[in-house]
Amino acid sequence: MELFNRSNSPINLNGWSVQYASATGSNWLVTPLTNVTLQPGQYYLIQYFSNGTIGSALPTPDLIAPQVTTTSGTFIPNLSSTSGKLALVNVATALSAVTCPTDSTIVDFIGYGGSANCFENTKTADLSATTAGVRKGGGCTDTDNNNNDFSITLPSPRNTNSPTNACSGGNPTLSATGAANPNTVVPGGTTLLRVAVSPATTPPSTSITVTGNLSNIGGSAAQTFYDDGTNGDATAGDNIYSFQYTVPANLGGGSTTVTTTVSDAQGRTTNPTINITISAAPTDDDPLLLGNPSGATSDVANENNYLMVKPQYTLSYNRSKGEPNWVGWRLDSTWITGAADRQDDFRPDPMLPADWYHVTPQDYTGSNYDRGHMTPSGDRTRSVPDNSATFLMTNIIPQLAANNQGPWNDFENYLRTVAQAGNELYIFSGGAGVAGTIAGGKVTVPLVTWKVVLVIPNGSNDLQRISKGTRTIAIIVPNQPPLNINTPWRNFRVNVDSVENLTGYNFYSNVAKISQELMERRRDYQ
């Protein structure tokens, strides 16, 4: 949900709340707002619960809705994607327990969707999992008629860091919002860039054009966007201008923006931006520098060996198993000296293809298995986004508690001490074998978990510095009872060859063959 200050004065939100009820409900769920002062034209973004199976990740929210406790239990509020009621209230006390409250504390109110039983004048049409109710004029239009004031269009959420949109008399003449779907894409991947335009009415806009500067993502500085049903545009003439774009395979990673220009024949312009993140491992942190163990690719047809590259780690995903085949990452002290807390925000991975099943945290409920990290939370404390990325369900497999909380955790802690001692580590981990399934057969439980590690002193030109004497460590840990949680991790050491025989993978294939064979044959005893 997005709030917007359309006034000409700053507004402090301390003590205010947003309150939600179902389309015909009277139980108002209260979300207290933070002590933030919104400047004129500034936005504020609230994140509610989502199953994350459709669309793209939000930009950084200004507030994540806290858990609420009702007679039904404790949970994060989950707004209906089609029909409901929302109120902005200048106190944090719940509204009257009626379906259509008239409390004097209500600042603004919307009834959205055909089932809503109260609203301002006229309710909006239905929303969906892929559309949003967006207030016209970039937030400035407010005639106290929900249906007239809101467009059902593409979501393009904005937060307090987004460009402001000062209202002129409450109604700017030409406005637009931009979005990318997905807004995180790997090099070589495709994204749909879209700009939703609200034409001016006095006088009416004619001959609208939209161009985008794609130079930040390797494209044209004057790319035309289309509203004619071509180039990725879904519906001709709906004032949503689109361009489907394939990101160059050699583009570096990071977050950036695409600036667009919307113009009409009456000489009016506006410049919405599109936020996009290129998900690529930094060149000095690429875990595949030493080789791709399974030959994974980013071709969606390769659904059981699907390559996913993130700034924090890289993985091969197995659609049929609902989990990674392997996850690889590089570890040195720079990744673990930050102050980021453990986020515990387990969630589906929005970067999976939309028509694949997206494993949820709830799929593990009652399974008697931990949601076991492959790249550990403790290996990514440099920043909150880095730590949060480890809680994506594509980084998780079902792990026996005696494994995950015992030798597996001890080995993770040990490897961090090796990194802090001035070393860099290339790590791969995963599961093997089948001990059953959970989530109604959607997620496979592995018989064992495994991990292989290569250790070299900090330095550059890593591939060239690896020799037959380079240290490697490998473990295979049972993932079924009986397993003593207090068993030392060293009891499960094997050589790398043993893990290759177990999995069929080829680790360190980019290392000189003789060195590779010798170091993979040797079992670690340190």
C-alpha positions as CSV (number, residue, x, y, z in Angstrom):
1,M,0.0,0.0,0.0
2,E,1.2,3.5,-0.9
3,L,0.4,6.7,1.0
4,F,1.0,10.2,-0.6
5,N,1.0,13.7,0.7
6,R,-1.0,15.8,-1.8
7,S,-1.1,18.9,0.4
8,N,1.3,21.9,0.3
9,S,2.5,21.2,3.9
10,P,4.5,18.5,5.6
11,I,2.5,15.9,7.5
12,N,3.8,13.8,10.4
13,L,2.4,10.3,10.5
14,N,3.3,9.6,14.1
15,G,0.3,8.1,15.9
16,W,-1.6,7.5,12.6
17,S,-2.6,4.1,11.2
18,V,-3.8,2.3,8.1
19,Q,-6.7,0.0,8.8
20,Y,-8.0,-2.8,6.6
21,A,-11.2,-4.9,6.5
22,S,-12.5,-7.4,4.1
23,A,-15.0,-6.3,1.5
24,T,-18.0,-6.9,3.8
25,G,-16.2,-7.2,7.1
26,S,-16.2,-5.1,10.3
27,N,-13.0,-6.4,11.9
28,W,-10.5,-3.6,11.3
29,L,-6.8,-4.6,11.3
30,V,-4.6,-1.8,12.5
31,T,-1.2,-1.0,11.1
32,P,0.4,1.8,13.1
33,L,2.6,4.1,11.0
34,T,6.1,5.2,11.9
35,N,7.3,8.6,13.1
36,V,7.9,10.0,9.6
37,T,7.2,13.4,8.3
38,L,6.0,13.3,4.7
39,Q,7.0,16.4,2.6
40,P,4.5,17.7,0.0
41,G,4.5,15.3,-2.9
42,Q,6.3,12.5,-1.0
43,Y,5.3,8.8,-1.0
44,Y,5.3,6.2,1.8
45,L,5.3,2.5,1.1
46,I,3.8,-0.2,3.3
47,Q,4.5,-3.9,2.7
48,Y,1.9,-6.5,3.7
49,F,2.1,-10.3,3.5
50,S,2.3,-11.8,0.0
51,N,2.6,-15.3,-1.3
52,G,5.1,-13.9,-3.9
53,T,4.1,-16.1,-6.7
54,I,3.4,-13.4,-9.2
55,G,5.2,-10.2,-10.2
56,S,8.3,-8.5,-8.9
57,A,9.8,-7.6,-5.5
58,L,8.8,-4.3,-4.0
59,P,11.3,-1.5,-3.7
60,T,12.5,-1.1,-0.1
61,P,9.3,-0.5,2.0
62,D,9.1,2.3,4.5
63,L,7.2,0.0,6.8
64,I,6.7,-3.8,6.9
65,A,3.3,-4.3,8.5
66,P,3.8,-5.9,11.9
67,Q,2.1,-9.0,13.1
68,V,-1.4,-8.7,14.6
69,T,-3.1,-11.0,17.0
70,T,-6.8,-11.8,16.6
71,T,-9.1,-14.7,17.7
72,S,-7.8,-16.5,14.5
73,G,-4.2,-16.3,15.7
74,T,-1.1,-14.2,15.1
75,F,-0.2,-13.2,11.5
76,I,1.0,-10.4,9.2
77,P,-2.1,-8.8,7.6
78,N,-2.8,-10.1,4.1
79,L,-4.9,-7.7,2.0
80,S,-7.3,-9.2,-0.6
81,S,-5.9,-8.8,-4.1
82,T,-9.4,-8.2,-5.6
83,S,-11.8,-6.5,-3.1
84,G,-11.6,-4.9,0.3
85,K,-11.6,-1.6,2.3
86,L,-8.8,0.6,3.5
87,A,-8.8,3.6,5.7
88,L,-6.1,6.1,6.6
89,V,-6.8,7.1,10.2
90,N,-5.1,9.9,12.3
91,V,-5.1,7.7,15.4
92,A,-3.9,4.1,16.1
93,T,-7.2,3.1,17.7
94,A,-9.3,0.5,15.8
95,L,-12.3,2.0,13.9
96,S,-15.8,1.2,15.1
97,A,-16.6,-2.5,14.6
98,V,-19.1,-1.8,11.8
99,T,-18.8,-2.5,8.1
100,C,-19.0,1.2,7.1
101,P,-17.5,3.3,10.0
102,T,-18.0,7.1,10.1
103,D,-15.4,7.9,12.7
104,S,-14.2,11.5,12.6
105,T,-10.6,10.2,12.7
106,I,-10.8,8.9,9.1
107,V,-8.6,11.0,6.8
108,D,-9.1,9.0,3.6
109,F,-11.0,5.9,2.6
110,I,-11.2,3.5,-0.3
111,G,-13.5,0.7,-1.1
112,Y,-11.9,-1.4,-3.9
113,G,-13.5,-4.1,-6.0
114,G,-17.1,-5.0,-6.8
115,S,-17.7,-6.7,-3.5
116,A,-16.8,-3.8,-1.3
117,N,-19.8,-2.6,0.7
118,C,-18.6,0.9,1.6
119,F,-16.6,3.4,-0.3
120,E,-16.3,7.1,-1.2
121,N,-19.3,7.7,-3.6
122,T,-18.5,4.8,-6.0
123,K,-16.2,1.8,-5.4
124,T,-13.5,0.9,-7.9
125,A,-13.5,-2.1,-10.2
126,D,-11.9,-5.3,-9.1
127,L,-8.1,-5.4,-8.6
128,S,-6.1,-8.6,-9.3
129,A,-2.8,-10.2,-8.5
130,T,-1.2,-8.3,-11.4
131,T,-3.0,-4.9,-11.2
132,A,-3.2,-2.1,-8.7
133,G,-5.6,0.7,-7.8
134,V,-3.4,3.8,-8.6
135,R,-4.7,7.2,-7.6
136,K,-4.6,9.4,-10.7
137,G,-2.4,12.4,-11.1
138,G,0.5,10.6,-9.4
139,G,-1.6,10.8,-6.2
140,C,-3.0,14.3,-6.6
141,T,-6.5,13.5,-7.8
142,D,-9.0,13.4,-5.0
143,T,-12.7,14.1,-5.8
144,D,-14.0,11.8,-3.0
145,N,-15.2,9.3,-5.7
146,N,-13.1,6.1,-5.5
147,N,-14.0,4.9,-9.0
148,N,-13.2,8.3,-10.6
149,D,-10.0,8.9,-8.5
150,F,-8.3,5.5,-9.1
151,S,-7.2,3.8,-12.2
152,I,-6.9,0.0,-12.3
153,T,-3.5,-0.3,-13.9
154,L,0.1,-1.6,-13.5
155,P,1.6,-1.5,-10.1
156,S,4.5,0.9,-9.7
157,P,5.1,1.2,-6.0
158,R,7.0,4.3,-4.7
159,N,8.6,4.9,-1.3
160,T,10.0,7.9,0.5
161,N,13.1,7.8,-1.7
162,S,11.2,8.1,-4.9
163,P,11.0,11.4,-6.8
164,T,8.4,13.7,-5.3
165,N,5.3,14.8,-7.2
166,A,4.2,18.2,-5.9
167,C,0.5,18.8,-6.8
168,S,-0.5,22.0,-8.6
169,G,-4.0,22.8,-7.4
170,G,-4.4,19.1,-6.6
171,N,-4.4,18.0,-10.2
172,P,-1.3,18.0,-12.5
173,T,-2.1,17.9,-16.2
174,L,0.0,15.0,-17.4
175,S,1.3,12.2,-15.2
176,A,2.7,8.7,-15.6
177,T,4.3,5.9,-13.6
178,G,7.0,3.4,-14.7
179,A,7.6,-0.2,-13.8
180,A,9.6,-3.2,-15.0
181,N,8.4,-6.8,-14.8
182,P,10.4,-8.5,-13.5
183,N,12.3,-5.6,-11.9
184,T,15.2,-7.9,-11.1
185,V,16.7,-9.6,-14.1
186,V,19.9,-11.6,-14.8
187,P,22.2,-10.6,-17.7
188,G,20.8,-12.1,-20.8
189,G,17.3,-12.2,-19.3
190,T,14.3,-10.3,-20.6
191,T,12.1,-7.7,-18.8
192,L,9.0,-5.8,-19.8
193,L,9.5,-2.0,-19.3
194,R,6.1,-0.2,-19.0
195,V,4.9,3.3,-18.5
196,A,1.2,3.9,-17.5
197,V,0.1,7.3,-18.6
198,S,-2.7,9.4,-17.2
199,P,-3.5,11.9,-20.1
200,A,-4.3,15.5,-19.3
201,T,-7.9,16.6,-19.7
202,T,-7.8,20.4,-19.9
203,P,-7.2,20.6,-22.8
204,P,-7.1,16.8,-23.6
205,S,-3.7,15.3,-24.4
206,T,-3.2,14.2,-28.0
207,S,-0.4,12.4,-29.8
208,I,1.2,11.0,-26.6
209,T,4.8,9.6,-27.0
210,V,6.9,7.8,-24.6
211,T,10.7,7.2,-24.9
212,G,13.2,5.7,-22.5
213,N,16.9,6.2,-21.9
214,L,18.1,2.5,-21.7
215,S,21.8,3.4,-21.7
216,N,22.2,2.3,-18.0
217,I,21.1,-1.2,-19.0
218,G,23.0,-1.4,-22.3
219,G,20.3,-0.1,-24.6
220,S,19.4,2.9,-26.7
221,A,19.3,6.3,-25.1
222,A,16.1,7.1,-27.0
223,Q,14.1,3.9,-27.1
224,T,10.4,4.2,-28.2
225,F,7.8,2.6,-26.0
226,Y,4.6,1.2,-27.7
227,D,0.9,1.2,-27.1
228,D,-0.1,-0.7,-30.2
229,G,0.0,-4.3,-29.1
230,T,3.6,-4.9,-30.3
231,N,7.0,-5.1,-28.6
232,G,5.5,-6.7,-25.5
233,D,2.6,-4.3,-25.2
234,A,-0.5,-6.3,-24.1
235,T,-3.4,-4.1,-25.1
236,A,-3.4,-1.4,-27.9
237,G,-4.7,2.0,-26.9
238,D,-4.9,1.6,-23.2
239,N,-2.3,4.3,-22.4
240,I,0.2,1.7,-21.1
241,Y,3.3,2.1,-23.2
242,S,5.6,-0.9,-23.3
243,F,8.9,-2.2,-24.5
244,Q,10.2,-5.7,-24.1
245,Y,14.0,-5.6,-23.6
246,T,16.7,-8.3,-23.4
247,V,19.5,-7.3,-21.1
248,P,23.0,-7.8,-22.6
249,A,24.7,-10.9,-21.4
250,N,27.9,-9.0,-20.4
251,L,26.1,-6.3,-18.3
252,G,27.4,-5.9,-14.8
253,G,25.2,-6.3,-11.7
254,G,23.6,-3.6,-9.5
255,S,20.5,-1.4,-9.1
256,T,19.9,1.4,-11.6
257,T,17.1,3.4,-13.2
258,V,15.7,3.9,-16.7
259,T,14.5,7.5,-17.2
260,T,11.6,8.0,-19.5
261,T,10.0,11.0,-21.1
262,V,6.2,11.3,-21.7
263,S,5.1,14.1,-24.0
264,D,1.9,15.2,-25.7
265,A,1.2,17.5,-28.6
266,Q,0.2,20.3,-26.2
267,G,3.8,20.7,-25.0
268,R,3.4,18.9,-21.6
269,T,6.0,16.4,-20.4
270,T,6.7,14.3,-17.4
271,N,9.6,12.0,-16.6
272,P,8.8,8.9,-14.6
273,T,11.6,6.5,-13.8
274,I,11.8,2.7,-13.8
275,N,13.8,1.0,-11.1
276,I,15.6,-2.2,-12.2
277,T,18.2,-4.4,-10.7
278,I,20.6,-6.5,-12.7
279,S,21.2,-9.6,-10.7
280,A,24.8,-10.6,-11.4
281,A,27.6,-11.7,-9.1
282,P,30.4,-9.1,-8.9
283,T,33.4,-10.2,-10.9
284,D,35.5,-10.7,-7.8
285,D,32.8,-12.7,-6.0
286,D,31.7,-15.1,-8.7
287,P,31.4,-18.6,-7.3
288,L,31.4,-20.0,-10.8
289,L,34.9,-18.7,-11.5
290,L,36.2,-22.2,-10.8
291,G,33.5,-23.9,-12.8
292,N,29.8,-24.6,-13.1
293,P,29.3,-28.0,-11.3
294,S,26.3,-29.2,-13.3
295,G,26.4,-27.0,-16.4
296,A,23.3,-25.2,-15.3
297,T,21.8,-22.6,-17.7
298,S,19.2,-19.8,-17.5
299,D,17.1,-21.4,-20.2
300,V,13.6,-22.0,-18.6
301,A,13.3,-25.2,-20.6
302,N,16.2,-26.5,-18.5
303,E,13.8,-26.7,-15.5
304,N,15.7,-29.2,-13.4
305,N,19.1,-27.5,-13.8
306,Y,18.0,-23.8,-14.0
307,L,20.7,-21.3,-13.3
308,M,19.8,-18.4,-11.0
309,V,22.5,-15.7,-10.3
310,K,22.2,-13.3,-7.4
311,P,24.6,-10.8,-6.0
312,Q,24.9,-12.9,-2.8
313,Y,25.1,-16.5,-4.3
314,T,24.4,-18.5,-7.4
315,L,22.3,-21.7,-7.6
316,S,21.0,-24.5,-9.8
317,Y,17.3,-24.9,-9.2
318,N,15.4,-28.1,-9.6
319,R,11.7,-27.5,-10.4
320,S,10.7,-31.1,-9.9
321,K,12.2,-31.2,-6.4
322,G,11.2,-27.7,-5.4
323,E,14.7,-26.9,-4.1
324,P,18.3,-26.2,-5.3
325,N,20.5,-28.9,-6.8
326,W,23.4,-26.8,-5.5
327,V,24.1,-23.3,-4.2
328,G,27.6,-21.7,-4.6
329,W,29.1,-18.6,-3.0
330,R,32.4,-17.0,-2.2
331,L,33.2,-16.1,1.4
332,D,35.8,-13.7,2.9
333,S,35.8,-11.5,5.9
334,T,34.1,-8.6,4.1
335,W,30.9,-10.6,3.9
336,I,30.7,-11.2,7.7
337,T,32.0,-8.1,9.4
338,G,28.8,-6.1,8.9
339,A,26.1,-5.4,11.5
340,A,23.1,-6.7,9.7
341,D,20.8,-8.8,11.9
342,R,19.3,-12.1,10.9
343,Q,16.2,-11.1,9.0
344,D,14.2,-14.3,9.2
345,D,12.0,-13.2,6.3
346,F,11.6,-16.6,4.6
347,R,9.6,-16.1,1.4
348,P,9.1,-17.4,-2.1
349,D,11.6,-16.4,-4.7
350,P,10.0,-14.0,-7.2
351,M,12.8,-14.6,-9.7
352,L,11.5,-18.1,-10.5
353,P,9.4,-18.3,-13.7
354,A,5.9,-17.2,-13.0
355,D,4.2,-20.5,-14.0
356,W,6.4,-22.6,-11.8
357,Y,5.3,-23.6,-8.3
358,H,6.9,-21.1,-5.8
359,V,7.7,-22.9,-2.5
360,T,6.5,-21.0,0.5
361,P,7.7,-21.0,4.1
362,Q,4.4,-22.6,5.1
363,D,5.2,-25.6,2.9
364,Y,7.5,-26.7,5.7
365,T,4.9,-26.4,8.5
366,G,4.4,-29.6,10.4
367,S,7.0,-31.4,8.2
368,N,9.4,-32.1,11.1
369,Y,12.2,-30.6,9.0
370,D,14.0,-27.3,9.3
371,R,14.1,-24.8,6.6
372,G,17.8,-25.4,6.0
373,H,19.9,-22.7,4.5
374,M,22.5,-23.6,1.9
375,T,24.2,-20.1,1.9
376,P,24.0,-19.4,5.6
377,S,22.5,-16.3,7.0
378,G,25.7,-15.9,9.0
379,D,27.8,-15.7,5.8
380,R,25.9,-12.6,4.6
381,T,25.8,-9.9,7.3
382,R,27.3,-7.1,5.3
383,S,23.9,-5.5,4.7
384,V,20.2,-6.1,5.3
385,P,19.5,-6.9,1.6
386,D,22.5,-9.4,1.6
387,N,21.2,-11.2,4.7
388,S,17.6,-11.1,3.5
389,A,18.5,-12.8,0.2
390,T,19.5,-15.9,2.1
391,F,15.9,-16.4,3.2
392,L,14.6,-16.9,-0.3
393,M,13.1,-20.4,-0.5
394,T,15.3,-21.2,-3.5
395,N,18.2,-21.2,-1.0
396,I,16.4,-23.7,1.3
397,I,16.1,-27.5,1.6
398,P,14.4,-29.7,4.2
399,Q,17.0,-30.5,6.8
400,L,16.7,-32.7,9.9
401,A,17.1,-30.6,13.0
402,A,19.9,-32.8,14.3
403,N,21.8,-32.1,11.0
404,N,21.0,-28.4,10.5
405,Q,21.4,-27.4,14.1
406,G,24.3,-29.8,14.8
407,P,27.3,-30.6,12.6
408,W,26.0,-28.5,9.7
409,N,25.9,-25.4,11.8
410,D,29.2,-26.2,13.5
411,F,30.9,-26.5,10.1
412,E,29.4,-23.1,9.0
413,N,30.8,-21.5,12.1
414,Y,34.2,-23.1,11.5
415,L,34.4,-21.8,7.9
416,R,33.7,-18.3,9.1
417,T,36.7,-18.5,11.4
418,V,38.8,-19.7,8.4
419,A,37.6,-16.6,6.4
420,Q,38.3,-14.3,9.3
421,A,41.9,-15.6,9.5
422,G,42.7,-14.1,6.1
423,N,41.3,-16.6,3.6
424,E,38.7,-16.7,0.8
425,L,36.6,-19.7,0.4
426,Y,34.7,-21.0,-2.6
427,I,31.8,-23.1,-1.3
428,F,29.1,-25.3,-2.8
429,S,26.4,-27.2,-0.9
430,G,23.2,-29.2,-1.6
431,G,21.4,-32.4,-0.9
432,A,21.4,-35.8,-2.5
433,G,19.1,-38.9,-2.5
434,V,15.4,-39.1,-1.8
435,A,14.0,-39.7,1.7
436,G,10.5,-38.7,0.9
437,T,8.6,-35.4,0.2
438,I,6.8,-32.6,2.0
439,A,4.3,-30.0,0.9
440,G,2.1,-32.5,-0.8
441,G,5.0,-33.9,-2.9
442,K,6.2,-30.5,-4.1
443,V,9.5,-30.5,-2.1
444,T,11.9,-33.5,-2.0
445,V,13.6,-34.4,1.3
446,P,17.2,-35.4,0.6
447,L,18.8,-38.5,2.3
448,V,22.0,-36.5,2.9
449,T,23.4,-33.0,2.7
450,W,26.9,-32.3,1.3
451,K,29.3,-29.4,1.1
452,V,32.6,-28.8,-0.7
453,V,35.0,-26.0,0.1
454,L,38.2,-24.6,-1.5
455,V,40.4,-22.4,0.7
456,I,43.1,-20.0,-0.6
457,P,44.7,-16.9,1.1
458,N,43.2,-13.6,0.3
459,G,44.6,-12.2,-3.0
460,S,43.8,-11.7,-6.7
461,N,43.9,-13.9,-9.8
462,D,42.3,-16.7,-7.7
463,L,42.1,-19.2,-10.5
464,Q,45.8,-18.9,-11.3
465,R,46.8,-19.3,-7.6
466,I,45.2,-22.7,-7.1
467,S,47.6,-25.6,-7.1
468,K,47.7,-29.3,-6.2
469,G,48.4,-28.3,-2.6
470,T,45.3,-26.0,-2.3
471,R,43.2,-27.0,0.7
472,T,39.8,-28.5,0.0
473,I,37.2,-29.7,2.6
474,A,34.2,-31.8,2.0
475,I,31.5,-33.3,4.2
476,I,28.5,-35.6,3.7
477,V,26.0,-35.5,6.6
478,P,23.0,-37.9,7.1
479,N,19.6,-36.2,6.8
480,Q,17.6,-39.0,8.4
481,P,17.6,-40.4,12.0
482,P,19.5,-41.6,13.9
483,L,21.8,-38.6,14.0
484,N,23.3,-37.2,17.2
485,I,23.1,-33.4,17.1
486,N,26.3,-33.2,19.1
487,T,28.4,-35.2,16.6
488,P,31.4,-33.1,15.5
489,W,31.4,-32.1,11.9
490,R,34.8,-33.5,11.3
491,N,33.3,-37.0,11.7
492,F,31.6,-36.5,8.3
493,R,34.7,-35.5,6.3
494,V,35.2,-37.1,2.9
495,N,37.2,-36.0,-0.1
496,V,35.7,-34.0,-3.0
497,D,35.8,-37.0,-5.2
498,S,33.2,-38.7,-2.9
499,V,30.8,-35.8,-3.3
500,E,31.3,-35.9,-7.1
501,N,30.5,-39.6,-7.1
502,L,27.4,-39.0,-5.0
503,T,26.0,-36.1,-7.1
504,G,27.5,-36.6,-10.6
505,Y,28.8,-33.0,-10.5
506,N,32.2,-31.8,-11.5
507,F,33.7,-29.3,-9.1
508,Y,36.6,-27.0,-10.0
509,S,36.4,-27.9,-13.7
510,N,38.2,-24.6,-14.6
511,V,41.3,-25.5,-12.5
512,A,44.2,-27.2,-14.3
513,K,43.4,-30.9,-14.6
514,I,46.3,-32.3,-12.7
515,S,45.8,-29.9,-9.7
516,Q,42.1,-30.6,-9.7
517,E,42.6,-34.3,-9.6
518,L,45.1,-34.2,-6.8
519,M,43.3,-31.8,-4.5
520,E,39.9,-33.5,-5.0
521,R,41.5,-36.9,-4.1
522,R,42.9,-35.7,-0.8
523,R,40.8,-35.8,2.4
524,D,41.2,-32.9,4.8
525,Y,42.6,-33.6,8.3
526,Q,43.1,-30.1,9.8
